[in-house]
Amino acid sequence: MDEMDYEIDLMEMLGVLARRGWQIAAFMVISMVVAYFVSSNMTKIYKATSVIMVRNDSAVMSIPFLKDAAGSSSGDMRNYVESLKSRTLAEATLSRLGWLESSGGQEVRAWQNSLSVQQVQGADIARLSVECSNPEKAALFLNTLVEVFQERTQQMNQESARAARDFIQQQLAVAEERLRESESELLRYKETKGIIEPSSETRAWVEKLANIEQLLSQTGVELQAATSEQEKLHEIAGEIDPTLITSTTIVNNPLVQQQKTMLSQLEIDLAAALQQYTENHPTAIGLRAQIEEVSDKLAEEVERIVGSETMSLNPIYQDLTRGLMSSQAAMVGLEAKMAALMNSRNAIEAELASIPEKEVAIARLERNRRVNEEIYVMLRSKYEEMRISEAMKVSGIHVVDEAVVPTAPVKPRKLLNTAIAGILGFFVAVGATFILEQMDTTLKTVQEVEQLVSTPVLGTIPDFNLTQRKRKRSIGKRQDNESSDLIMYYDPRSPISEAFRTLRTNLEFVSPGAPLKSILVSSAGPEEGKSMVAANLAISLAQTGKQVILVDADMRKPTQHKLFSLENRAGLTTLLVRDPEQDVRQETPVPGLSIITGGPIPPNPSELLTSNNMGTVIDSLARNADIVIYDSPPMAVVSDALILSPKLDGVLVVVRLGTTSREAAKRTRGLLKTSRSRVLGIVVNEVAHRHGYGSYYYYHYYGKSEDDNDSDSERIQ
């Protein structure tokens, strides 16, 4: 394959796009029109939007010792988003609206797919949107969905409040029973022993002991909760990673032991200070600050120990480790507090041992009654709070923006679809253009013709389209029987006429020593414009003052009589069949140009061309004219041109860009070489303006005005 087959020419690619520009534009416009028409006939989709805010209003959060059990609110929003998109909620919404059919599964899925829930980054706000062909139904569905979701959230909060209330109610019954028993026991003791009031000193020691007992009870509950939490965390962590930090490792650490001893001593000092001062006394406040500082140091030390022992990088395990550290630190602090309180209790009990037994007994009974009464009052207060909270039915979902009926559809986007279709149509058309161009095996450029045929190009005939559009205005008055292909006659100042003059001049330079007397004009295949080239070349030669005879040697499909509006009763066939010396020439309006038409179509054109009469005709015509132009059939179709070409001075091969295939051109070159014909050159027809070698610019610089065209038309007539 030739090197040119591999060469990529940017200008050639642009030329391809320019040649097929109207096709690309047409396909692009059609794509846009179709997209706009389809978009206009599509079902309009409307989008309703609502905005909600999520706030944790759970009643459980109002219980101090259940706050940790309520968990973090960071994951609430994600849970709400998934709940809003659930099938259950969509089905409940459709049921409330009465839109749920018997086979509602498909309809529920359709509404689910049309629903979109997006969480606003960094906020507990969600944007809900639903798309539907009915704008009223879209807004109604979205508002009803939010309403149903609010009710379900309220039910969840109500259930949590009810659960807390039930728990407090159970504890309240137990506390009430204990209070009743302590009151009865105190009353029986007084009745049995007589009414004995303890001394103020005994009452003070008993009060201190009661406070310590209450703190011990509270600390024991907290320690038990921390222990349970740590056991649960150990159990979960054991399922993730077997390497865990045991409490023995932490307790046996010397720094932990030191901090624990300091914390225990501070707790003892605080308990002793509370025996002498109130809660707000500077001494008590200072001791609490020291206890808090030691507790923080203890927690840091425990965290350091656990962190140094942790090997896993699993995020879940790290979270569990942090929980273990927190619970372990709390356990250590609570154990120290327990030890301090027990020491204080033992000291007070030792003091009470020296007090009369009756006073101590009645003081203790009084203390138990008071403690049970305080617990009962506290539980009763919490019970009323839970009952009120349950009755409020507070929801954590708050509507920021309610859905309104949309007025403008969001789909289809006609302009966007049209623009996308236009862009896609353009690229598809460009791709198809290059594919078709690669599939097209015809010759496309003058350079390609020169390289393929290996013969110089003597003339390039521009495309008729642009020139004829301007020429029709100037020769619009000519007779209908006059051919518009004779552009050398009807528009001698056009760029196409100038191209034929260039061809005429190049023919003179081909054989300067021996002027050409006979020229055969042929082509590789049909519909390449050889007859038009032969006629205009003959006119161009006649305009120089020469006597020119144009012979229509295409006896199979004669054309010249049609171009010049002549009769075809007698012609070349007449000379070959009857008398070679007979004068069958017909004069034309062009001075110096006569035509021998093809004549009646014979059954054996090839045999007539090989006859002796054909040689006689050639010699006779050469004597009666300065130059004879023969118009022959295509070479790749019949052999007539190959029969005539060796008998004449030379051959002009007409090649039409976009029509002549590469294979036909190669075959013609081989046939001419085999027949030993003299090839004068190539005439390239239908050349774009950029290949016209100046003819296009000639028209713009020297083209005549419309008035000149009119005068020429009148002169021709």
Steps between C-alpha positions, in 0.01 A plus 500: 500500500621850422642722767221750449251245635661533840543875502262707709436844350323747726400715205361194328293418807370856507427468132297188566297686763457793262379278217247328720426801717141527387442133578647543848294812557188327370547199727568729794187705431291185453630362830411823678154514342430137587626549857288812542194327354547189717565712810190708427287187482647335808300491821576805713648417839457735796715507813367585845752582775480512879758572771494344847721535806577216742540577871543245776201556729490154645356486851779267605744789484322663793606215731853574622604139556358392157671765285785270407253226408330735253816501292646771276286703265766502230352195330136603540493693175625206295240277663227749419613527138480123454165487680357767269594289197360177645229298333293490819475877522414535129233234532352666809493835319322355195253321727413824678451677166293212364736453206606147588357249257446130565825422318676793656852359500592650166341834583680515836832434326422771244441758773810380685711547187356847444587606857838658571634582849825696536662597827645851520869472580580604855138551606211290626291608202375286213360603162221278372385505140263288295443500125162432344308584185223649718627803696211491751559133577874562540451773762221307677705178516805679640307689769312185598826305513649753742181498706500120528868504587439758773227285650721194496782695661258625765391143567861396540562785746179414680605138528837600645330731750254226588784253552676748732175569684433127546850449637460790747155373594644162591776662706248734656293205626811345652602831661148551635503154656839562657386837637189339647709226662750748644219716639329196653825375649571843652148519642517150653835576661369819655191321631708214640780703655307811575542833324871566505651791313872468422734774618619767259848345493361156418271653236799678339706179483203312360445772241862471392472124487180533294674728250789259472262207456320690225830579327607138542176382346529741208868417448422129510238542230741699284777245558267216409396684181865565407589137566212379284600741225859381508394135491281572200781688327739214574249259353463704180872566471568129546305433182705754303853449627611246763776729633342714771630693796394336829417692815780316684761661277368844585442446875851360556664800333694700770396841362137395500538372857651836604223703336240265648644546854499878460143491376393281793664734752334804341162329515558429872598864558189616314275274707662630820461862383135447424453392865608847611417733207229543240522406130593857398776546756840592345662193653245267340529680165880476507492129578259440213734687263791282613290185457410608145865570418618162633216327314611663172860392555382149581296488180800621296723235652247225430465626143878498457528143629218374283625692197848350533354149513261543207623346177192516277423792269141395450285815552226301672752344733646844572154629593454202729845563646408858579183374666706251700737776607216722608322225691825378658588850618150542637525164678832595659358831620182341629696231682711768669188691591340184638805432714500855635129490580532163671784631715288802593205275579713276720629803689149632558375159608790485748386834644141376516613194699549716810146644474215322683350222290142637515605837367703342219220263408233770480741731314568227245130429456439871454786511249360208298158661492642830380715337229206297371286811507753695293526218246123477481461875447767497228340208315157656536627822346660311210185298449295818460760636257481185287123506505491862383767432236303202370185710479683772301586257215787719380646406160859553395396587142433866428385625160711792380344535153176331409463365147307727265345412165771552234405718205781424256608150393857386559485239226533485209756776456427580140778751442759286677391186316504692172850632567627156599339347192664766285843434649460123474361537149802708402749246629305208352482678166873580507581140589270369228656747256849366559374142485326568170809681380712196576248275329491732201767375254461787255771753427461814708794733434710609203817388675355153545421483127854601403659245734268215402495543119863619476397750233510880517178690551446741211181655626272520798137582438332660803172383642208629297271556799614844617573631154172385348300662779647836404490422127130417501423862585704622202381255227149447621363637167661240271288247314397180672670289231839650580714287734629657821808269486654712220634745752782616268233638272234628737728629777849550356620706800412245768773320698403175327557660158836622623583143607435380142727774366768373738445148365530632143827675583645191670417290192707738287799447731464119490619482139657834402700365203220297339154651552231255594257424217270247670419453868289228659304599809396206716454403864532201727127461558165654419360825643843663528434794266716402201244620243467835675881532514533408132232755395641790703857417397391509134331838556812631675723391209259651244505832686873527415414511126565134420278279293381236746289190434339328798424134425258307719671160490271358767268309267343315792373804689560815294477829688647788296189557290306556824757748633491708180128440427572337160336223301650151509373355175845476340833482676807283558298184447403628155865557404610156621215310340455691172745758368801609708536812286144617546470834674268453798632793702253732668586859574465647850451855624870500595706627207748239378335207679307228319351182641482145367239333712496131583225423252261207524607247762651193328491143631881462472685820595832327574511334158430831328786667687744226390394525137709663227239771464590626849859566387370678192269715714785594733724603210222692326405694811866580574530661152187712541571639852780635715411263783241224548357412844358149536250427781520126576328261745657422843806278484414278793158420351560429127805471276406776252743753646783247504438430130511868405779623729798347311375661175492852646766742625413465864244426770354726765362302795220668697483416870215624715572542872254314715391278207804329353615212718864422565465157344347644182782756474765229545329281242485788250869568551577135429278489191661809351845358568404171337355667191814715465293813479651841558351647813513878480380554855215496747205737523359504852131587510285626791795642695423694819600865492808454713635257236406723208846654448381859500172471308298578809696817567482595133124507520502741793763731353385500138141371519254712305203676647140404440473774237792347311331161521184640350690658214683173431172313499356739247815470285478118501140505393 
